[in-house]
Structures are given as structure tokens and as C-alpha cells.
Amino acid sequence: MIRLAKTLIGLALVAVVGIGAFSLFSGSSFFDDAVDQATASVTNAAIDASGIKETIQNALDANAESIASALGVSVQDARGMISNLDVASWQATSLPSDAQASGSYSASFDGASANITTYENPSYITVEAYGQSLTLSVPESAQEYVPYLAYLQ
């Protein structure tokens, strides 16, 4: 599971670095929801164009046995969990103003540090790295795995 979590962090780190300029506009009090939505659309286009989602999915699939071993589950169960993560559906989004943080976890991947914030509403996580912040919407099928981020510490 740690390897799985690190792979997800890798996705977020690459996305944050690759689209940092676009993220500067997100959440600014000078811009309205339309700008936030446009920024999220551009961010998602950059993430999709980078191919990082496919890279992450391939890494997860290739490490199903390691993930199963780390979690103490069968390889078939690990593959089911990987499928439920639905990596292709994760999207950059703006964080609702009423979101309440429920946890914050620090992690590193390939020498880059990140802080991951989870919320009472498991539909969102925020990754902060390199001075940038990226909020992701978590697909319903993956929300049950958000608590595993605590294992990153």
C-alpha cells in the first residue's frame, strides 16, 4: 500500500510541477468560479496530455504482487483495489470553501517532499509541493482508500 500511495503522490507531484503556473490562479479571491473551473480544465488537460495517469496505472498494475504482500491480501484483491482507485477519473478541481480538513500527511517521492491534506468529505485531497497546491477530486470508488494516506508518515 505504501508503494501505491507513493505512486499516487508521484502523480500529484508531477501534476503540480507541470502546471504550477496555472495553479497560481486557483483559489484567488480576485477570480470567480468560472476562472477556477477554467483553471481546473486547463490543469486536467495538462495532466491528461502528460500521460501521467497511464504511467501511474501501469506502475500500480506492475506492482500488484508487492501491494498485495504489503497489505496482506491476495493478488486478486490487490488488483480489485487498484481497479477501484480508478486513476483515470481523478481530476483537478477547486476546493469548496466549506471544506474542513481532517488530516495532513507529509511524504516524499523521488526526493521531492509533499504535504497531503484530506478532508471530512473524502471527495477531495490537496497536494502541496514545490510551493504549489493542487486539489484533486477523488472518485467514489477510491474514497475508501483515502485513509491509507496516513501510512505515508
WOSULMO-V707434 format. One line per field, one symbol per residue. phi: phi as a letter, one per 30 degrees, with the letter a starting at -180 (. if undefined). psi: psi as a letter, one per 40 degrees, with the letter a starting at -180 (. if undefined). A space follows every 50 residues. Layout:
phi = ???
psi = ???
This chain:
phi = .ddddddddeedddddddbeddddddidddcceddddddddddddddddd idddddddddddcedddeddcibddddddddddddhedcdbdacdedcdc dcabbcabbhiccbccccbedddbbbccahicbbccdceedcddcedddd ddd
psi = ddddddddddddddddddfddddddheheeiadddddddddddddddddd edddddddddddfdddddddefiidddddddddddfddehiiiihidehh ieihhiiihfehiihhhiidheeiihhhifeihhhihhideedeeddedd ed.
